[in-house]
Amino acid sequence: MNIVFVAGGTGGHINPALAVAGTLKEKYPNVNLSFIGNRTGMEATLVPKAGYDFYPIDVAGFQRKITLNNIKRNAIALYRVFKSTSQAGKILEKLKPDVVVGTGGYTCGPVLRKASKMGIKTATHEQNAFPGITTKTLCKYVDEVMVAMPEAIKRLPNNRKYTVTGNPVRPSILSTTKQEAREKLGLDNRPMILSLGGSLGARAVNEAVAEVLGWHANTKKYYHFHAIGKYGMSWMPDLIRSKGVDYENLDNLRITEYIYDMDLCMSAADLVINRAGASTISELQVKGMPSILIPSPNVAENHQFYNAKTLSDNDAAILIEEKDLTGEKLIQAVKSLIDNKEKLQKMSENAKKTAVFDANERICEVILNLVNKK
């Protein structure tokens, strides 16, 4: 069995593909798994780190806002569509996959369309309640369209069948226990805060987290692991130091660009501060993780706000909109939870009640059915 995954752009598209790949490898050790992605995207780093073969193409997304600069960028993006389609064809000829599976991002478009024209079985998965343009377009080409939430079907073409699967979660996150994670990370019984500024680095989140670090870091009362993100690395370390936090010499802090051992960090945490992408929500649900969610306002249809409400409406998370976010407000939210074990336990139970635990298996079933139809 030979499966190719296509994913790109952000961790929210890449991690679901890695999660399903992990489940397939666990169930079928002899399966051949490969990834196609953007040469300059996060996938070029994350996929090889996960141990899979990565085949790069040159592709770029289109800009929706009309400006002179964006017109130039869109002209380049159009050229790259044709170039990446040719590149994808050559890679697919070499790999000869049984199925090509996309998990979102503009990288999926040219690869899945080319695979379909070559007669290769194809599938795509939409993680959000508000489907993106790529998914809407691919409905015309692919053999199977999977959606995480039934709400998405209302916003897709009504002339085809859809399979509701939930969102995939990496098997290592599902299986790692809190005790095991804390032992591997060398943590004692102090509470741990895990915060993330998004894979690219959200300035508003990073600035508020810097205030939180300034509040507690030097007391050493809590552990705090924070991922700054790609674009925050040029300025956030200096901001943290300006709060009086010499984070490189404090053993209760771990401040990095990206967290590669998320299975351990998520499992070890007592409280998570994060955006509200679909993959994040799913991981919080299956782990039963109390959270403070700060939805990105810069996404289509404001879908992260509605993702966050699935947890906040069930008293499993505190929702803070970015327009209301301040360092003081985030500190107060952390204070209200981090030492309140009873509250954290109740939020944990509520999060698990909303979880779909077999999303990986549902998606694998769709892929296997396509293999059998070949």
C-alpha positions as a Markdown table, in Angstrom:
| # | Residue | x | y | z |
|---|---|---|---|---|
| 1 | Met | 0.0 | 0.0 | 0.0 |
| 2 | Asn | 1.4 | 3.3 | -1.1 |
| 3 | Ile | -0.1 | 6.6 | 0.3 |
| 4 | Val | 0.9 | 10.2 | -0.5 |
| 5 | Phe | -0.1 | 13.0 | 1.8 |
| 6 | Val | -0.3 | 16.7 | 0.7 |
| 7 | Ala | -0.3 | 19.4 | 3.4 |
| 8 | Gly | 1.1 | 22.8 | 3.8 |
| 9 | Gly | 1.2 | 26.3 | 5.2 |
| 10 | Thr | 0.6 | 26.0 | 8.9 |
| 11 | Gly | 0.8 | 23.3 | 11.6 |
| 12 | Gly | -3.0 | 23.2 | 11.5 |
| 13 | His | -2.8 | 21.5 | 8.0 |
| 14 | Ile | 0.4 | 19.6 | 8.5 |
| 15 | Asn | -0.2 | 17.9 | 11.9 |
| 16 | Pro | -3.5 | 16.2 | 10.9 |
| 17 | Ala | -1.7 | 14.6 | 8.0 |
| 18 | Leu | 1.1 | 13.4 | 10.3 |
| 19 | Ala | -1.6 | 12.1 | 12.7 |
| 20 | Val | -3.2 | 10.0 | 10.1 |
| 21 | Ala | 0.1 | 8.8 | 8.8 |
| 22 | Gly | 1.1 | 7.7 | 12.3 |
| 23 | Thr | -2.1 | 5.7 | 12.6 |
| 24 | Leu | -1.6 | 4.0 | 9.3 |
| 25 | Lys | 2.0 | 3.1 | 10.1 |
| 26 | Glu | 0.9 | 1.7 | 13.4 |
| 27 | Lys | -1.8 | -0.5 | 11.9 |
| 28 | Tyr | 0.1 | -1.4 | 8.7 |
| 29 | Pro | 3.8 | -1.4 | 9.3 |
| 30 | Asn | 4.7 | -2.1 | 5.7 |
| 31 | Val | 2.7 | 0.8 | 4.3 |
| 32 | Asn | 4.7 | 3.3 | 2.2 |
| 33 | Leu | 4.0 | 6.9 | 3.3 |
| 34 | Ser | 5.3 | 10.0 | 1.5 |
| 35 | Phe | 4.5 | 13.7 | 1.7 |
| 36 | Ile | 4.4 | 16.5 | -0.9 |
| 37 | Gly | 4.6 | 20.1 | 0.2 |
| 38 | Asn | 5.9 | 23.6 | -0.4 |
| 39 | Arg | 9.7 | 23.8 | -0.6 |
| 40 | Thr | 9.7 | 26.8 | 1.8 |
| 41 | Gly | 6.8 | 25.8 | 4.0 |
| 42 | Met | 6.8 | 24.5 | 7.6 |
| 43 | Glu | 6.2 | 21.0 | 6.2 |
| 44 | Ala | 9.7 | 21.0 | 4.7 |
| 45 | Thr | 10.9 | 20.9 | 8.4 |
| 46 | Leu | 8.1 | 19.1 | 10.2 |
| 47 | Val | 7.7 | 16.1 | 7.9 |
| 48 | Pro | 11.4 | 14.9 | 7.8 |
| 49 | Lys | 11.6 | 15.4 | 11.6 |
| 50 | Ala | 8.6 | 13.0 | 11.8 |
| 51 | Gly | 10.6 | 10.4 | 9.8 |
| 52 | Tyr | 8.8 | 10.6 | 6.4 |
| 53 | Asp | 10.1 | 11.2 | 2.9 |
| 54 | Phe | 9.3 | 14.7 | 1.7 |
| 55 | Tyr | 9.0 | 15.8 | -1.9 |
| 56 | Pro | 9.1 | 19.6 | -2.4 |
| 57 | Ile | 7.2 | 21.7 | -5.0 |
| 58 | Asp | 7.2 | 25.4 | -5.7 |
| 59 | Val | 3.7 | 26.8 | -5.0 |
| 60 | Ala | 2.3 | 30.1 | -3.6 |
| 61 | Gly | -1.2 | 31.2 | -2.4 |
| 62 | Phe | -3.2 | 33.9 | -4.0 |
| 63 | Gln | -3.8 | 37.2 | -2.2 |
| 64 | Arg | -7.5 | 38.2 | -1.8 |
| 65 | Lys | -7.0 | 41.9 | -1.1 |
| 66 | Ile | -6.5 | 43.9 | -4.3 |
| 67 | Thr | -3.3 | 46.1 | -4.2 |
| 68 | Leu | -0.6 | 46.8 | -6.7 |
| 69 | Asn | 1.8 | 44.6 | -4.7 |
| 70 | Asn | -0.7 | 41.8 | -4.4 |
| 71 | Ile | -1.4 | 41.9 | -8.2 |
| 72 | Lys | 2.3 | 41.2 | -8.7 |
| 73 | Arg | 2.3 | 38.5 | -6.1 |
| 74 | Asn | -0.8 | 36.8 | -7.7 |
| 75 | Ala | 0.9 | 36.9 | -11.1 |
| 76 | Ile | 3.8 | 35.0 | -9.5 |
| 77 | Ala | 1.4 | 32.6 | -7.8 |
| 78 | Leu | -0.3 | 31.8 | -11.1 |
| 79 | Tyr | 3.0 | 31.0 | -12.7 |
| 80 | Arg | 3.8 | 28.7 | -9.8 |
| 81 | Val | 0.5 | 26.9 | -10.1 |
| 82 | Phe | 1.6 | 25.7 | -13.6 |
| 83 | Lys | 5.1 | 25.0 | -12.4 |
| 84 | Ser | 3.9 | 23.1 | -9.3 |
| 85 | Thr | 1.4 | 21.0 | -11.3 |
| 86 | Ser | 4.2 | 19.9 | -13.6 |
| 87 | Gln | 6.4 | 19.1 | -10.5 |
| 88 | Ala | 3.6 | 17.2 | -8.9 |
| 89 | Gly | 3.1 | 15.1 | -12.0 |
| 90 | Lys | 6.7 | 14.0 | -12.0 |
| 91 | Ile | 6.7 | 13.2 | -8.3 |
| 92 | Leu | 3.4 | 11.2 | -8.7 |
| 93 | Glu | 4.8 | 9.3 | -11.7 |
| 94 | Lys | 7.8 | 8.3 | -9.5 |
| 95 | Leu | 5.9 | 7.4 | -6.4 |
| 96 | Lys | 2.9 | 5.7 | -8.1 |
| 97 | Pro | 0.6 | 6.1 | -5.1 |
| 98 | Asp | -2.6 | 4.1 | -4.5 |
| 99 | Val | -4.2 | 7.2 | -3.0 |
| 100 | Val | -3.3 | 10.9 | -2.5 |
| 101 | Val | -4.7 | 12.6 | 0.6 |
| 102 | Gly | -4.9 | 16.3 | 1.2 |
| 103 | Thr | -5.4 | 18.0 | 4.6 |
| 104 | Gly | -5.7 | 21.6 | 3.6 |
| 105 | Gly | -3.7 | 24.6 | 2.4 |
| 106 | Tyr | -3.1 | 25.9 | -1.1 |
| 107 | Thr | -0.4 | 23.2 | -1.7 |
| 108 | Cys | -3.2 | 20.7 | -2.0 |
| 109 | Gly | -4.8 | 22.3 | -5.1 |
| 110 | Pro | -2.4 | 21.6 | -7.9 |
| 111 | Val | -1.3 | 18.2 | -6.5 |
| 112 | Leu | -4.8 | 16.7 | -6.0 |
| 113 | Arg | -6.0 | 18.1 | -9.3 |
| 114 | Lys | -3.1 | 16.5 | -11.1 |
| 115 | Ala | -3.5 | 13.2 | -9.3 |
| 116 | Ser | -7.2 | 13.1 | -10.3 |
| 117 | Lys | -6.3 | 13.8 | -13.9 |
| 118 | Met | -3.8 | 10.9 | -13.8 |
| 119 | Gly | -6.5 | 8.5 | -12.6 |
| 120 | Ile | -5.1 | 8.2 | -9.0 |
| 121 | Lys | -7.7 | 7.9 | -6.2 |
| 122 | Thr | -7.9 | 11.1 | -4.2 |
| 123 | Ala | -9.4 | 12.4 | -0.9 |
| 124 | Thr | -9.3 | 15.7 | 1.0 |
| 125 | His | -10.1 | 16.5 | 4.6 |
| 126 | Glu | -11.6 | 19.9 | 5.8 |
| 127 | Gln | -10.9 | 20.6 | 9.5 |
| 128 | Asn | -13.0 | 23.6 | 10.1 |
| 129 | Ala | -16.7 | 24.4 | 10.3 |
| 130 | Phe | -16.2 | 27.0 | 7.6 |
| 131 | Pro | -14.5 | 25.3 | 4.6 |
| 132 | Gly | -11.7 | 27.1 | 2.8 |
| 133 | Ile | -11.6 | 27.9 | -0.9 |
| 134 | Thr | -9.2 | 25.0 | -1.6 |
| 135 | Thr | -11.7 | 22.5 | -0.3 |
| 136 | Lys | -14.6 | 24.1 | -2.1 |
| 137 | Thr | -12.7 | 23.9 | -5.4 |
| 138 | Leu | -11.4 | 20.3 | -4.9 |
| 139 | Cys | -15.0 | 19.0 | -4.5 |
| 140 | Lys | -15.1 | 18.9 | -8.3 |
| 141 | Tyr | -12.1 | 16.7 | -8.6 |
| 142 | Val | -11.5 | 14.3 | -5.6 |
| 143 | Asp | -13.1 | 11.0 | -5.0 |
| 144 | Glu | -13.8 | 11.6 | -1.3 |
| 145 | Val | -14.4 | 14.7 | 0.8 |
| 146 | Met | -14.1 | 14.3 | 4.5 |
| 147 | Val | -15.2 | 17.0 | 7.0 |
| 148 | Ala | -14.5 | 17.3 | 10.7 |
| 149 | Met | -17.8 | 18.9 | 11.6 |
| 150 | Pro | -21.2 | 18.4 | 10.0 |
| 151 | Glu | -21.7 | 22.2 | 9.9 |
| 152 | Ala | -19.2 | 22.3 | 7.1 |
| 153 | Ile | -21.5 | 20.4 | 4.8 |
| 154 | Lys | -23.9 | 23.3 | 4.7 |
| 155 | Arg | -21.2 | 25.5 | 3.1 |
| 156 | Leu | -20.1 | 23.0 | 0.4 |
| 157 | Pro | -21.6 | 22.0 | -2.9 |
| 158 | Asn | -24.8 | 20.0 | -2.4 |
| 159 | Asn | -24.3 | 17.7 | -5.4 |
| 160 | Arg | -22.0 | 15.2 | -3.7 |
| 161 | Lys | -21.6 | 12.9 | -0.6 |
| 162 | Tyr | -19.5 | 13.9 | 2.4 |
| 163 | Thr | -18.1 | 11.8 | 5.2 |
| 164 | Val | -18.0 | 13.3 | 8.8 |
| 165 | Thr | -14.8 | 12.1 | 10.5 |
| 166 | Gly | -13.9 | 14.5 | 13.2 |
| 167 | Asn | -10.3 | 15.9 | 13.3 |
| 168 | Pro | -7.3 | 13.6 | 13.4 |
| 169 | Val | -5.0 | 13.7 | 16.4 |
| 170 | Arg | -1.5 | 12.3 | 16.5 |
| 171 | Pro | -1.4 | 8.8 | 18.1 |
| 172 | Ser | 1.4 | 9.9 | 20.4 |
| 173 | Ile | -0.7 | 12.6 | 21.9 |
| 174 | Leu | -3.6 | 10.1 | 22.4 |
| 175 | Ser | -1.3 | 7.5 | 24.1 |
| 176 | Thr | 1.1 | 9.6 | 26.2 |
| 177 | Thr | 0.1 | 9.8 | 29.9 |
| 178 | Lys | 0.7 | 12.9 | 32.1 |
| 179 | Gln | 3.0 | 11.0 | 34.5 |
| 180 | Glu | 5.0 | 9.6 | 31.6 |
| 181 | Ala | 5.3 | 13.0 | 30.0 |
| 182 | Arg | 6.4 | 14.8 | 33.1 |
| 183 | Glu | 9.0 | 12.1 | 33.9 |
| 184 | Lys | 10.5 | 12.4 | 30.4 |
| 185 | Leu | 10.6 | 16.2 | 30.7 |
| 186 | Gly | 12.1 | 16.0 | 34.1 |
| 187 | Leu | 9.3 | 18.0 | 35.8 |
| 188 | Asp | 8.4 | 17.9 | 39.5 |
| 189 | Asn | 4.9 | 18.4 | 40.9 |
| 190 | Arg | 4.7 | 22.2 | 40.1 |
| 191 | Pro | 1.9 | 23.2 | 37.8 |
| 192 | Met | 2.8 | 23.6 | 34.1 |
| 193 | Ile | 1.6 | 26.2 | 31.7 |
| 194 | Leu | 1.9 | 25.5 | 28.0 |
| 195 | Ser | 1.4 | 28.5 | 25.6 |
| 196 | Leu | 1.8 | 28.9 | 21.9 |
| 197 | Gly | 2.0 | 32.0 | 19.8 |
| 198 | Gly | 0.9 | 30.1 | 16.7 |
| 199 | Ser | 3.2 | 28.3 | 14.2 |
| 200 | Leu | 4.0 | 31.7 | 12.5 |
| 201 | Gly | 4.0 | 33.7 | 15.7 |
| 202 | Ala | 1.0 | 35.9 | 16.7 |
| 203 | Arg | 2.2 | 39.2 | 18.0 |
| 204 | Ala | -0.8 | 39.9 | 20.3 |
| 205 | Val | -0.5 | 36.4 | 21.9 |
| 206 | Asn | 3.2 | 36.7 | 22.3 |
| 207 | Glu | 3.0 | 40.1 | 23.9 |
| 208 | Ala | 0.4 | 39.0 | 26.4 |
| 209 | Val | 2.4 | 35.9 | 27.3 |
| 210 | Ala | 5.4 | 38.0 | 27.9 |
| 211 | Glu | 3.4 | 39.8 | 30.6 |
| 212 | Val | 2.4 | 36.4 | 32.1 |
| 213 | Leu | 6.1 | 35.4 | 32.2 |
| 214 | Gly | 7.0 | 38.7 | 33.9 |
| 215 | Trp | 4.4 | 38.0 | 36.5 |
| 216 | His | 5.4 | 34.5 | 37.6 |
| 217 | Ala | 8.7 | 33.3 | 36.0 |
| 218 | Asn | 11.1 | 34.5 | 38.7 |
| 219 | Thr | 9.0 | 33.0 | 41.5 |
| 220 | Lys | 9.7 | 29.6 | 40.0 |
| 221 | Lys | 6.2 | 28.6 | 41.2 |
| 222 | Tyr | 5.2 | 27.3 | 37.8 |
| 223 | Tyr | 6.8 | 25.6 | 34.8 |
| 224 | His | 6.0 | 27.5 | 31.6 |
| 225 | Phe | 6.8 | 26.2 | 28.1 |
| 226 | His | 6.2 | 28.7 | 25.3 |
| 227 | Ala | 6.5 | 28.5 | 21.5 |
| 228 | Ile | 7.1 | 31.9 | 20.0 |
| 229 | Gly | 6.6 | 31.0 | 16.4 |
| 230 | Lys | 8.6 | 31.9 | 13.2 |
| 231 | Tyr | 8.1 | 35.6 | 13.0 |
| 232 | Gly | 8.3 | 36.3 | 16.8 |
| 233 | Met | 11.8 | 35.1 | 17.1 |
| 234 | Ser | 13.3 | 38.5 | 16.0 |
| 235 | Trp | 11.7 | 40.5 | 18.8 |
| 236 | Met | 10.1 | 38.5 | 21.5 |
| 237 | Pro | 13.2 | 37.3 | 23.3 |
| 238 | Asp | 14.2 | 40.9 | 23.9 |
| 239 | Leu | 10.6 | 41.7 | 25.1 |
| 240 | Ile | 10.8 | 38.8 | 27.7 |
| 241 | Arg | 14.1 | 40.1 | 29.0 |
| 242 | Ser | 12.6 | 43.6 | 29.3 |
| 243 | Lys | 10.1 | 42.1 | 31.8 |
| 244 | Gly | 13.1 | 41.1 | 34.0 |
| 245 | Val | 13.0 | 37.5 | 32.9 |
| 246 | Asp | 16.4 | 36.0 | 32.1 |
| 247 | Tyr | 14.6 | 33.0 | 30.6 |
| 248 | Glu | 17.7 | 31.2 | 29.3 |
| 249 | Asn | 19.0 | 30.8 | 32.9 |
| 250 | Leu | 15.6 | 29.8 | 34.5 |
| 251 | Asp | 15.1 | 26.0 | 34.7 |
| 252 | Asn | 11.3 | 26.4 | 35.0 |
| 253 | Leu | 11.1 | 28.0 | 31.6 |
| 254 | Arg | 11.5 | 26.6 | 28.0 |
| 255 | Ile | 11.1 | 29.3 | 25.4 |
| 256 | Thr | 11.6 | 28.1 | 21.8 |
| 257 | Glu | 10.5 | 28.9 | 18.2 |
| 258 | Tyr | 8.5 | 25.7 | 17.8 |
| 259 | Ile | 7.6 | 22.7 | 20.1 |
| 260 | Tyr | 8.6 | 19.5 | 18.3 |
| 261 | Asp | 7.7 | 17.2 | 21.3 |
| 262 | Met | 4.1 | 18.4 | 21.5 |
| 263 | Asp | 2.9 | 15.0 | 22.6 |
| 264 | Leu | 5.0 | 15.3 | 25.8 |
| 265 | Cys | 4.3 | 19.0 | 26.4 |
| 266 | Met | 0.6 | 18.8 | 25.9 |
| 267 | Ser | 0.3 | 15.7 | 28.1 |
| 268 | Ala | 2.4 | 17.2 | 30.9 |
| 269 | Ala | 0.6 | 20.5 | 31.0 |
| 270 | Asp | -2.1 | 21.6 | 33.5 |
| 271 | Leu | -3.2 | 24.6 | 31.4 |
| 272 | Val | -2.9 | 25.5 | 27.7 |
| 273 | Ile | -2.9 | 29.0 | 26.2 |
| 274 | Asn | -3.4 | 28.9 | 22.4 |
| 275 | Arg | -5.2 | 30.0 | 19.3 |
| 276 | Ala | -8.3 | 28.0 | 18.3 |
| 277 | Gly | -7.4 | 26.2 | 15.1 |
| 278 | Ala | -9.3 | 23.0 | 14.5 |
| 279 | Ser | -6.3 | 20.7 | 15.3 |
| 280 | Thr | -5.7 | 22.5 | 18.6 |
| 281 | Ile | -9.3 | 22.1 | 19.6 |
| 282 | Ser | -9.3 | 18.4 | 18.8 |
| 283 | Glu | -6.1 | 17.9 | 20.8 |
| 284 | Leu | -7.5 | 19.8 | 23.8 |
| 285 | Gln | -10.7 | 17.7 | 23.7 |
| 286 | Val | -9.1 | 14.3 | 23.6 |
| 287 | Lys | -6.5 | 15.2 | 26.3 |
| 288 | Gly | -9.2 | 16.8 | 28.5 |
| 289 | Met | -7.0 | 19.9 | 28.7 |
| 290 | Pro | -8.3 | 23.1 | 30.3 |
| 291 | Ser | -7.4 | 26.0 | 28.1 |
| 292 | Ile | -7.5 | 29.8 | 27.5 |
| 293 | Leu | -8.3 | 30.3 | 23.9 |
| 294 | Ile | -7.5 | 33.4 | 21.9 |
| 295 | Pro | -9.0 | 32.9 | 18.4 |
| 296 | Ser | -7.2 | 34.5 | 15.5 |
| 297 | Pro | -9.4 | 37.3 | 13.9 |
| 298 | Asn | -7.4 | 37.0 | 10.7 |
| 299 | Val | -9.1 | 33.8 | 9.3 |
| 300 | Ala | -11.9 | 33.2 | 6.9 |
| 301 | Glu | -15.4 | 33.5 | 8.3 |
| 302 | Asn | -13.9 | 34.0 | 11.8 |
| 303 | His | -13.9 | 30.2 | 12.1 |
| 304 | Gln | -11.5 | 30.1 | 15.1 |
| 305 | Phe | -14.0 | 32.0 | 17.2 |
| 306 | Tyr | -16.7 | 29.4 | 16.6 |
| 307 | Asn | -14.1 | 26.6 | 17.2 |
| 308 | Ala | -13.3 | 28.1 | 20.6 |
| 309 | Lys | -17.0 | 28.4 | 21.5 |
| 310 | Thr | -17.4 | 24.6 | 21.2 |
| 311 | Leu | -15.2 | 24.5 | 24.4 |
| 312 | Ser | -16.1 | 27.7 | 26.2 |
| 313 | Asp | -19.8 | 27.0 | 25.8 |
| 314 | Asn | -19.2 | 23.7 | 27.6 |
| 315 | Asp | -17.1 | 25.3 | 30.4 |
| 316 | Ala | -14.0 | 23.6 | 29.1 |
| 317 | Ala | -12.1 | 26.8 | 28.2 |
| 318 | Ile | -11.9 | 30.6 | 28.8 |
| 319 | Leu | -12.4 | 32.5 | 25.5 |
| 320 | Ile | -10.6 | 35.9 | 25.1 |
| 321 | Glu | -11.1 | 37.6 | 21.8 |
| 322 | Glu | -7.9 | 39.3 | 20.5 |
| 323 | Lys | -9.6 | 42.7 | 20.5 |
| 324 | Asp | -10.1 | 42.3 | 24.3 |
| 325 | Leu | -6.7 | 40.8 | 25.0 |
| 326 | Thr | -4.2 | 42.5 | 27.4 |
| 327 | Gly | -1.4 | 41.1 | 29.5 |
| 328 | Glu | -3.4 | 41.9 | 32.6 |
| 329 | Lys | -6.5 | 40.1 | 31.4 |
| 330 | Leu | -4.5 | 37.0 | 30.5 |
| 331 | Ile | -2.7 | 37.0 | 33.9 |
| 332 | Gln | -6.1 | 37.2 | 35.6 |
| 333 | Ala | -7.4 | 34.3 | 33.6 |
| 334 | Val | -4.3 | 32.2 | 34.4 |
| 335 | Lys | -4.6 | 33.1 | 38.1 |
| 336 | Ser | -8.3 | 32.0 | 38.2 |
| 337 | Leu | -7.3 | 28.5 | 37.0 |
| 338 | Ile | -3.7 | 27.4 | 37.6 |
| 339 | Asp | -4.0 | 26.8 | 41.4 |
| 340 | Asn | -7.6 | 25.8 | 41.4 |
| 341 | Lys | -7.3 | 22.0 | 41.0 |
| 342 | Glu | -11.1 | 21.4 | 41.4 |
| 343 | Lys | -11.9 | 23.9 | 38.6 |
| 344 | Leu | -9.2 | 22.4 | 36.3 |
| 345 | Gln | -10.5 | 18.9 | 36.9 |
| 346 | Lys | -14.1 | 20.0 | 36.0 |
| 347 | Met | -12.9 | 21.7 | 32.8 |
| 348 | Ser | -10.9 | 18.6 | 31.9 |
| 349 | Glu | -14.0 | 16.4 | 32.2 |
| 350 | Asn | -16.0 | 18.9 | 30.2 |
| 351 | Ala | -13.5 | 18.9 | 27.4 |
| 352 | Lys | -13.4 | 15.2 | 27.1 |
| 353 | Lys | -17.2 | 15.1 | 26.8 |
| 354 | Thr | -16.9 | 17.0 | 23.5 |
| 355 | Ala | -14.2 | 14.9 | 22.0 |
| 356 | Val | -14.2 | 12.5 | 19.0 |
| 357 | Phe | -11.7 | 9.8 | 19.9 |
| 358 | Asp | -11.7 | 7.7 | 16.7 |
| 359 | Ala | -11.2 | 10.4 | 14.0 |
| 360 | Asn | -7.9 | 8.8 | 12.9 |
| 361 | Glu | -9.6 | 5.5 | 12.4 |
| 362 | Arg | -12.5 | 7.0 | 10.4 |
| 363 | Ile | -10.1 | 8.7 | 8.1 |
| 364 | Cys | -8.0 | 5.6 | 7.7 |
| 365 | Glu | -11.2 | 3.7 | 6.7 |
| 366 | Val | -11.9 | 6.2 | 3.9 |
| 367 | Ile | -8.4 | 5.8 | 2.6 |
| 368 | Leu | -8.4 | 2.0 | 2.7 |
| 369 | Asn | -11.8 | 1.9 | 0.9 |
| 370 | Leu | -10.2 | 4.0 | -1.9 |
| 371 | Val | -7.2 | 1.6 | -2.0 |
| 372 | Asn | -9.6 | -1.3 | -2.4 |
| 373 | Lys | -11.5 | 0.5 | -5.2 |
| 374 | Lys | -8.3 | 1.0 | -7.2 |
